[in-house]
Amino acid sequence: MHRHTARYLEENEVDEWRKAYINYRGLKKLIKRVDEHYQRRKDNLPEPDVGAQRSRTKQLFWRGTAIFPHTNDVPNYGGTDNGIPPVSLKGTGLTLAGTHDREALQDAHHHISSPIDLAPITRDEEAGGSSLPQACASGAKPFSPDYASLPSSQVPEWVIPDRGKLSDKNVDEIIGKHFDEQERNFFLALDHEVANIVQFYEAREREAIDRLSTVVVQLGDLAEHRREYKAHEHGDQHAFPWPFPRRGYRNAPGAAEEEGQPEDLGDQRRAKAMEHVQQLKIEHLYTEDNDLANAPDLHSINYKVAKRKLRAALIENHRGLEILNNYRILNRTGFIKILKKFDKTLGVTILQPYYTQRVMNTPLVFSDVIPKMLDAVVELYASYFAHGDKKRARQALYLHSAASQDTLDKRKLDGRVAFVTGVFLGVSLCAIIEGLRAAMDPRTQELLPVWPNLLQLYGAEFIPTLFALLFGFNLIGWRSARINALFIFEWDAGNALSPLQYFQFPAFFLMLLSIFFWISFSNPTASAITATSWPLIWLVIVLVLLLNPLPIMHLSGRLWFMYSMLRVLSGGIFSRVEFRDFFLGDELNSVLYSISNLYLMGCEYNRHFSVPDTCSTTKSYWVPVLGSIPPFLRLLQCFRRYRDSDYAVRIHLLNAGKYASSILNAFFFFKYRHNGMTGVENKALWITFATINALSTSSWDLTMDWNLLRPNAKYPLLRSDLAYADIWPVYYFAMITNVMIRFVWVIFLFGGPASIPLRSFIAALLEMLRRWQWNFIRLENEHLGNADSFKIIRNLPLPYPKLSDDDDDDDDVSSMFSFHFVSKRPPKDEQQHYEETTRTN
């Protein structure tokens, strides 16, 4: 049962907050060690009344921080004089409250391990009631529980209070009386877990209040903006007779009660929603900003854009609140389950007193702020975006803010989809094999003199299609490793495709391409359509299906892809560069072969595949120009990110230099081939820039994109945290093959039977496979960065700027801040490296 509990807790944890949840597995290990110590100690004690004594149960519950004062000498937990094994924390990932245990710190990267000082606790000694813990604020003075001062040599009593009276006993007294120094380690570790979790939750709760307050104020601005927008739209100058100053209209008497106006009902509904939020009496939540200096200039802002941004912000708020609410519920469940486990293993009944005195009095249980804010978000969404329909509002909020990867994991997969995808791939494989056999037939080559160029065109179309198909395996790998690709790529949780659904598209395109390939070479003169027409037909079909505006074939996914590609093609000129922008830009850099062959396609179709052939990729400078477009776009993105950093993060310039070397490498390689691959000077220049490019890109892959080669890692040359830890040798394979393929250009230096076009295709195929491998670890590194900073929601720009705030010089807009709380820092060198990486790639 408890094995199922651990799996249940892990499956429902938010991956980015994994370090902040209760360390259930570590506590289970500690219970086993405490039980072993307890049984050995029990067997070593004299037994005056064996029958009665062994039939009783013992109980405990502790409270506080350090058993030992803070000193430079780590106390010897577990040192005993009677041969009883100590209770060690090694391998559990736990830390004792208020002290640093070296054994625990060796495993601290598995869980939060920074010591948290708890505020002093007042206790009513006369009543003997439970003590109420103060807020676990940072900077609070540490305290020590009563049992902490007991000498380690004192022998605990075996006589346990009656179960009915246990909840009235102070936990410190119970633990100090019935458990020795070693057995108290469990409660010290459990207290540390409670303290960390409560502190984390309180910080997240405060951030959630501030974030919702910002959105609520802007919704008030939106209501005012709507009135002005409708008045202007209808040409009605009397539709906005507002005698009240901005920022104060919501409290104006009769503000939502203008009779006879078509917007009356909407105004009343929105005003009632604001009133409802105020009546919830959420502490520190404000619904308006009375600072007139912060009033936005509504005439300079597009109303529909503002409405769309605030709708997205409200949805993102709801998603964050759902995650935080689930966080507290899951940890409460974890504490109950682990205490039940302790009771069952040691034969005690500590659950009720510990939970009553240590957990119930914390915000994890008594705080109603998050449920109230969830109610407020539904009310606001219904009033502003659902015409007052709360049912529709809840459906929209749940659909769009369903928790991260779970939306895809729990989606029911259709067996017919898997079958159809398998058919597509099977037909593709057969057609490719048969097409290659026909293409290599001398009779086919005699009937089709332009077969080399036709084969090259099919190769240019085959590589990106296969790449798109393999990306589905990236999705599967990320999901298996619990990497939140849904959040990283900013996919809509309600419309995102599962890996199986995604596979349909590239599998279908690959099947079409394979069939056309087989038709072109199987009998090139029998068909009414010429053999050279099929590559162009395939390309037109793909473009038509992708650009189709009809709500079929997962329109939302296609729109996301097209919009993202437009952002990439803009090079960061019109907007900030996001992760998906430079990720897709890097993907394009691995299909340069296909992009540069667009010249060959245009030339051949323009000249109707004339014989003798006059089109070649070595004759026109359009080939390196087209091949330089992806690295040039990435270069522009680097400059944009350098500008967005206020010209402070110069590592962006190094990244730009890397792509500049790719451009120079493309041009010097073309010049070398253009001159017949002769001449020492051309060859030397190409080798020089090819080497510079290979060294810079491969080193950047390992140290920046993958964040490997970290010192003091568990596995040499890797890093402390690995999402694919179960298959850690693949990292070494990836590192070696990544560097080798970066130097694949050396195959052009040696002779052999393979032609230059064939070598180019092989090099392009290997580069595509290298990028596919790169995707796994690159997204893993991004995910670990989000987890290290506990980032679970997006920074969304809000439409109405604070004119008195000059902090944001780039976009001049307010933005929702994400959850950032680091209670456990990685090693200093890794943290510094991560901060540099997140600012560059």
N, C-alpha and C positions, 0 to 999 in steps of 0.2 A: 504493500500500500504506500509506504513512504518512498519507495523507488518511483512509484507513479506520481507522488506529490512533487518530487524534485523535477521530474520531467514536465509536469504540468506548469510549475513555476517558470521553468526555463523557456518553455514554448510560448508563454504569454508575456515574457519580458520584452521590453523595447530594447533592441540591440544596442542603440546608442547610449542607453542608461544601464547597461548590464552590470557595470561596476558599482552602481549605486543601490542595487537590490540586496535583500538579505542573502547572505552566503549560506544557503541551506545545506549544501553538500558538505561544506567545511564544518558546520555545526554538528552534522550527523557523525562525521569522523570523530569530532571531539567528544561526543556523547559516548561512543564506544570506548574511548580511552578513559574517560571518567568512570564508566561502569567497571572497567577492568581494575582500575585503581581502587574503586570503592569495594569491590568484592574481595580483593586481596587484603585490604585493610580490615574489612569485616571478619575475614577468616583468621586474622592474626590477633584479634582482640579476645580477651576472656569472655566466656559466655555464662553469666550467672543463671540465666533462665533461658535455655536454648529454645524450648517450645514457644514461649511467649515472645522472646526477643526477636526471633527470626520471622515471626508472623506479622510483625509490624512494618509499616512503611515509614520512610523518612521523607522530609520535605524541605524545600528551600526556596529562596528567592533573594537575589541580592540587588543592591542598588548603589551606584556610584562610579567613581573613576578608579584612581590608583589604589591598589593594595599597598604598593610601595611608593615612597616619596620619589620625586624626580631626582635622580642622581646620574652620574656618569657611568656608574657600574650597573650593568644589567643584572637583576636578581636571578638567582638560580632556581627557576620554577621547577620543581620536580626533584630537587635534592632531598632525599629522605634517608633516615637512619635505620630503617627497618627492612630494607631490601625491596620495598614496594615500588614498582615501576612508576616513574613520574608521568604527569599528564602533559605531554608535549603538544605544542601548536604547529609543529613542523608539518608541512604538506596540506594544511587546512586553509591557508590564505587568510587566517583570522589574526586579530590583534587584540590584546587585552586593553581594557579601558584605562586611559591615563598613563600607559607605560609603553615602552618600545621593546618588543620581544624580537630578538634577532632571528629566531627560527621562523616566526610569522612573517617578518619582513622579507625573508628570502622568497616567499610566495605571494608577496603583496600585490604583484601585478595581476593576480587573479581576482582581486576584489579591492574595494576601498580600504586603505590601511593607514591613512593619516590620522593621528590621535585627535580626538575631539574633546575639549574640556566642557564639562557640564556645569550649569549654574548650580549654586548651592540649593539645597532642598530643605524647606522647613517642615517639621514634623511635630504633630501634637503628641507629646510623650504621654500625657495623662490619658487621652482617649485611646491611644494605641492604634489610631486609624491609619489609612494609607496616606502617604505623602504625595503632594502634588508637584510634579517636576516643573521647574521654570523653563522658559524658552531656552533652547539650546543655542544661544547666540554665540557667535565667535567672540572670543575675548573674555568669556565668563570664567570665573575662578574655579579651579577644580575642587572637588570635595571627595571625601573618603567615607565609605559606608562603615557602619558600626563594626561589622565583622572584620573589616580590613585591618583593624588595630590589634586583632588577636595574635598572640604569639604562635608561630608555626608549629611549635611543639605541643600546643594544647590539643588534647584528644577530644573530638566532637562527641556529643551525646548520641545514643542510639534511640532514646525514647522520643517518639514523634508526637506532636500535639494532635488532638482529635481533628478529624477532617472538617467538622463543622466549625471549629474555632480557627481554622487555619487562615481564612481570608481576613480575620481581624488582627492577626499577628503581623508585625512589621517584617518585611522581607529580609531586611538586614539582620534582624535578630534570628530569624529562622536559619539563614545560611550560616551565620557565624556560629550558631549553636550546634548544627548537625553536619557540617561539612568541613573538611580540613582545607589547608591552603591549596593543595593541588586540585581538589574537586571544585573549589570556588572559581577556578579558571574558566569553567564553562559560563558562569554568570558574568564574569568580567568581560568575556568575549561577546556574550549576548548583549550586555549593556552597551558595549562599543558599537554593535550593530544598530541598536535602537537609537543611540545618540547620532550616529552618522546619518541614518535614514531620516530621522526627524529634522535634523539640520538641513539636509538636502531638500526635503519636502517643503519646509518653511521658506527657504530661499526661492524655490520654484513657485510657490504660492504668491509670494510678493511680486515676482516678475510677472506672473499671470495677471495680477490685479493692475499693475502699471500698464501692461500691454492692452488689456481690455479698456482701461480708462482712455488711452490714446484713441482707440477705435471709436469709442462711444462719443467722444468730443467731435471727432471728424464726421460721424453720422449726423450729429446736430448741424454741422456745417453743410452736409449734403442736403438736409431738409430745407435749409435756407436757400441753398443753391438751386434746388428743384423749383422753388417758388419763383425765383428770378428767371429760371430757364423757361418755365411754363408761361410766365407773363410775357416774356419776349417772343415766345413761339406763337402765342395767340394774339399778340399785339394789344394786350389788355393792360393799360397802365394803372388800372385801379385794382388789379388782382393782388397787389402786394403793398397794402397801406400799412407799413410797419413803422410805428412811432417809437419802437424800442431799439436800443443799440444792439449791435451784433454781439453774439456770445451770451446775451441775456434774454433773448426772445422766448426761450423755452419756458421760462418762469413768468412770462408776462401774462396778466389776466386776460382770458379770452383769446389767447394766442392761437388756439386750434378750433375756434368756434365761429368763424365768419360764415354767416348764413348766405345761402344763394350762390356760393362759388363751387365749381365742379371739383375742386381739389379739397373741399371741406373734409370729406370722409377720410381721405388719406392723411391730411394734416392731423386730424383728431387721433387717428390710429397711431401715428408716429409719436405724437405728444403723450398718449397713454402708455406707449412702450417705454418712453423715457421716464415717465412717472412710476411705472412698474419697477424699473431698474433702481430708482431711488428708494422705493419702498422696501426693496430687499435688504437695505441697510448693510451693504457689504463694506466693511471697514476699509478705509483708504481708497475706495473706488470713487472717482469723481466723474461727473457727467457733463461738465462744462468748464470752459476756460474763460474766466472773466477778464483776462488780460487783453484789453482791446488792441494792444500792440501786436498780438499774435493773430489777429483776425486776418484771414486770407483774402486775397483779391479774387473774388469769384469770377469776374469777367474774363480773366486770363486763363481759366481752367475749363476744359471740356467736360460738360456735365456727365455725358454717357461714359467717358473714360473714368471719371471719378467714381461713378456708381459701380462700374465693373471692378475697380481696384478695391473699393471698400467691401464689396461682396466677397472677393477672394480673401481679404484680410479677416473678415468675420468667420469664414469657413476655416481658415488656418488657426484662428483663435480657438474655435470649437475643437479642432483636432488636438491642439495642445492641451486643452482642458480635459478632454477624454483620456489622453495618455496619462496625465497627472492623476486623474481620479482612479484609473486602473492601477497606477503605481501604488497608491496608498492601500487600495483593497488587496492587491497581491501581497504586499509586505505584511499587512495584518494577517492574512491567511498563512503566510510563512511562519510568523511568530506563533500562531496557534498550533500549527502542525508540528513545529520543532519542539514545543513544550509538551505536546502530547507524546511525542517520541521519547522525550526525556522521562516523562511519567511512566510510560510503558516499559522502558528499558531498565530503569532503576527501581521500579515499583513504588513510586512516590506520587503525590498529587500536588504538584507545584504550579500547574497551569493556571488555576483560578487566581491565586494571590499574585503571581508574577504579572499576569496579563492585566489584572485589575489595577495594580499599583504602578506598573511600569509602562504600559501601552495605552490603556484606556484614557489616561489623563494627558495624552499627547495629541497634537493636531491630527495625527493619523486617524484618530477615532472621533474626537469631539468637534473638529472643525467642520463647519458647513459652508465654507466659502466657495469651494469648487462646485458643489451641487447648485448653489445659488447662481454662480456665474454661468453655468451651463443653462440654467433656466433663463437667465438674462439674454444669452446669445440666441436662444430659440425665439424668445419674444422679439428681439430686435430684428432678426432675420425675417420672421414672419411679417412684421410691420413694414419693413423697408423693401423686401425683395419677394414676398409671397402673398401680397394683398391681404395680410392678416390671417392666412391659413397656416395654423401651427403644425398640422399634420404634414402638409407639403413641406414646411420648413424643416421639420425633423427628418423627413426622408431625404431632402437635399443635403442637409448637414451630415447625416450618417453616410450617405452615398459617397460624398466627396472627401470626407474626413475619416473614412475607415482606416484603422491603424495600419499604416505602412504595408510591409510585405504580406501581412496576413490576408489582405484582400485577395492576393493572387494565390496564396497557399490554400485557402479554404474554398476557392472557387471550384465548383464541380466540373470535372473535365468530361467532355463528350467523347465516348469511344469512337464515334464515327469520324470525328476530326482526326484522331490518331490514325485510323485506318486509311482515310483519304490521303493524309500526308505521307504515310508509308507507300501507298500506291504511286504517288508523284515521284518519290525518290527511287522506287524500283524501276519505273519506266525510264527515269533519267539515266540511271546507271546502264541499263541495257542499250539505250540509244547512243550514249557516249561511246561505249565499247564498239558498237557496230559502226558508228560514224568514223571513228579513228581507223578501223580496219579498212573501210572504203576509201578514206582519204589517202592512205598509204599504198593503195592499189595503183600500179603503174598505168593501167588503162584509164582510171579516173583522172590521173594527173595529165594524161595525154588529151582527154576530152575537155579538161578544165585547166588551161595554161596558167590562170591566175590563182591556182590553188594555194600557193604560199601566202599571198596577201589575204586571201579569204580565211585561211586558217588563223592568221594573225588577228584578224578582226573578231573571229569567234573567241580566241584566247582573251582578247581585251574585254569582251562581254562576260566571259566565264568567270574571271577572277573576282569582280565585285559581287556577282551573283552567289558564288560559293562563300565569299566573305559574309554576305548577309545571312546565308544559311547557318554558318558556324556561329554567328552572333547569338543564335538561339541557344547554343550550348553555353555561351557566356551567361545567359539569363539563368539557365539551370544551375550552373556552378555558383553563381552569386546567391541564388535562393537557397541552395544546399548549405552554403557557408553563412547563411543569415546576414548577408550583405544587403543593405536596404537600397537597392537600385531604384526603387520606386520614388524614394525621397531625393536621392542624389540627382536623378534626371528630371525631377519635378513632373513626373507623370501624374495624371489625374487618377486617383485611386479607384474612382467609380467606373472609369472607362479603359483602364490599362489592360493590355493583353497578357494572358498567361503565356509561358513559353510555347506550349502546344499550339495555342491560337496563332502565335507569331510565326511558327514554322510553316504554316500553310502558304504564306506569301512567297518567301524565297523558294520553297519547294515547288510551287506552281510555276514560278518564273524559270527555275532551273529545268523543269520538265519541258516547257515550251522551247527553251533554248536548245536542249538536247535533241528534241524531235526535229527542229529546224536544221540543226547541224547534220543530223543523219540524212534528212531529205536532200540537203545541198550536195552531199558527196555520194549518196547511194546510187542515184541515177540522174546526173546533172543535166542531161539533155531531154529527158522524157516529160518533165513537168512544164505546164504552160507558164509558170512563174520561174524566172531564171534563178539559177543556183545562187547568184550573188545578191539577190534581193532579200533573202531570208534574214540576214542579220539586221537590216534596216527595219523589216517588218516587226521583228521581235522588239527592237528598241521603241518603236512607235506604240506597240501594245502595252509595254511596261509604263511608258509615260502617260498614256491615256488612263490606265487603271490607277496609277498613283495620283494623278491630278483630277480624277473624277470627283465632281462636287456633290454627287448624289450620296445620301446617307446609307451607303452600303459598304461592305468590305472594311468595316471599322474606320469610319470617317475620322473620328477624333484622333486615332493614332496616326493616320496619314497627314492630318492637319498639323499635328505636333512635329512630324518629321519635316514637312515642307517649311513650316515656320522656322524651325531650328536651322535648316539649311540656308534660309534667307539671312538669318543672323550670322551664320558662318561667312557667307559671301560678302556681308557688309564689313567684315574685318574689324568689328568693334567701333566703327565710325559713328554709328547712330545710337548705340546703347552700350551699357557695361558688358564686359565679357564674363559670362557665367561658365560653370563647369562644363555643361553640355556643349558650349560653343567651342572651347578648345579641345574637348574630347573628340567631337566630330571632325574638327580640323585636323587632328592627328590621324584619324581614320582615313581621311582623304589623302594624307601624305603617304599612306601605304598602298594606294591604288594609282600611283603616278603613271604606271604602265598603261592603264586603261585610259586615263585622261589624255596623255600625250598621243595615244593612238587615235584620238578624235580627228587629228589632222589627216591620218591615213584614210579614215572612213570618208571624210569630206572630199578628199582628193579623188579617191577611187569612184565614188558615186558621181562626182562632178564630171569625170572623164569616162564614165561607163565601163570601168575595168578594161581599159584599152590594152591591146597587145601590139607591140611590146609594152611592158609596164613602164610607166613614167613616174609613178608615185613611190616614194621611199622615205622612210623616217630619218634618213641620213642627208637629205637634200634641202630641207627647209628649216629655217630657224623657228618656225611655228611649233616644232616638236619640243624644244627646251622651254619655249615661252609657255606653252600649255602645261608642261610638267612642273613649271615653277609657280603656278598659280596657288596650289595648296600651301607650300612653305611661305609664300608671300603673304597669304591671308593670316597665317599664324604669326608671321613677323609683325603685321599690323596689330594683331591682338596683343602681342607682347608690349608694343609701344602704348597701346591704350591702357593696359593694366599698369604700366609704369606711370602714366599720367594720373590714373585714378589713385595711385598711392602717394600723390603729391610729390612725385619725383624723388621718393625716399628709398624705395626698394629697388636697388640697382641690379639685383639678380635677374630682373625682367630683361635687362639689356643683354645679359649673358645668354638668356634663352633666345632673344632675338638674334644674337650672333650665331647661334646654332642653326637657325633656319636660314640665315644669310649664307652660311657655308653650304647648305643644301642647294641653294639656288646657284651658287658659283660652281658647285660640283656638277650640276645638270648641264650648265653651259659649256664647261671645259670638256666634259665627256662627249657632248655632241660635236664640239670642234674637233676632238680627236678622231671620232668616227667620220666626220665630214671630210677630213683630209685622208681618208683611206686607212686609218689606224697606223699611220706612219709619222715619222718625225719625232725626234727626241724631245724637243721643246714642248710640243703639245702633250706628249705622253707624260712628261715630268710634271707639268702643271696639273693635269688631271689627277695623277697619283697623289700629288701633294694635297689637293683640296679634297679628294676622296678620303684620304687618311685622316685629315682634320675633321671632316664631317663624321666619319665612322667613330673616331675616338670621342668626340664631343657628344654625339647622340647616344652612344652606348653607355658612357659614364653618367649622362643625365638620366637615362632609363633606370640605372641601378640605384643611384643615390638620391635622386629627386622624385622621379615618378613612382618608384617602388619603395623608396626609403629603406633600402637594404644596406649591407656593408656596415652595420652598426656595431660598435665595440660592446663587449660585455653582454652580448645576447646569449640566450640559452644554446642556440645553434650558431656556430661561428659564421660570421659574415652575413647573418640575417638580421632580425630585429626582435625586440622583446615580445611583441604581440603578433601572433600569426592567426589569421582567420582559417587558413588551411593547415593547421598544426598537425592534423591526423596524417597528412601526406607531405610532411615537411621536405622530403628529398626532392620534390618537384621544383622547389625554389632554386636549388642548385642546378637542376636541369635547365630551368628557364634562364638563369643567369648565363650559363655557358652558351646555350643555343642563341640567346639574344645577341651576345657579342659576336658570335660566329657569323650570323646572318647579316649583321651590320657591316661585316667585311666581305659580303658575298660578291662585291664588284671585282674581286681578284680573279674570278673565273674568266674575265675578259682579257687577262694578261697572258693566258696560255693557249696554245694551239690545241687541236683535237678535231674529231669528226663532227662535233656539234656546231651548227651554224650560229651566227650572232643572234638572229631572231629567236632561235630556240633557247639560247643561253639567257636572252633577255626575259623570255617567258618564265624560265625556271627561277631566275632571280626575283621576278615579280611575284611568283607563286610563293616562294619562301618568305619574302617580305610580308605578304598578306598573312601567312601562317604565324610569323613572328608577332605581328600586331594583334592577331587573335589571342595569342598567348599573353601578350602585354596587357590586354584588356582585363584579364582575371585579376592580376596583381595591382593594376593601377586603380581599379575601383575598390579593391580591398583597402588600399592605402587611404583613399578618400573616406571610406567608411570608418576606418580606425581614427582618422582625424576628427570626424564628427563625434565619434564615441568619446574621444579624449576630452572634447570640449562640451560633451553632453548636448549637442545640437540636434534638436528633433523637429524644429519647424523652420520654415523659410523666412528670410528677411524680405518682406514685401514692401515696396514703396507705397506710401500713402499719398493721396492726391493733394491735400491741402497743407502747404508748408507753413512752418512758423517763421514769420518774417523777421522775428527778432533772434532767430537761431542761425548762427553762421557756421555751425559745425560741419555742415554738408555743403561743400562748394561745388560738388560735381553735378548733382541732380536737383539740388535745392528742394528736396522733398523730405517729409518725415518718413520714417520707416519703422516697422515693427522689429524689435530686437528679438533674437532667438535665445533659447536657454543656453547660457554659458555659465558653468559652475564647475570648477576643477578642484575637487577635494582630494584628488590623487594625481600627482604629476608623474609623467614618465621620467626616465633618466634625463639629466640636464642636457646632454648632447642630443638626445632624440627629440626633446621638446624644442630646442632651438632649431634643429633641422626641420621639424614639422612646421614650425611657424614660418620658416623661409619657404617651404614647399607650398603651403596653402596660399602664400602671397604670389607665387610664380605660376604654377601650373593650374 
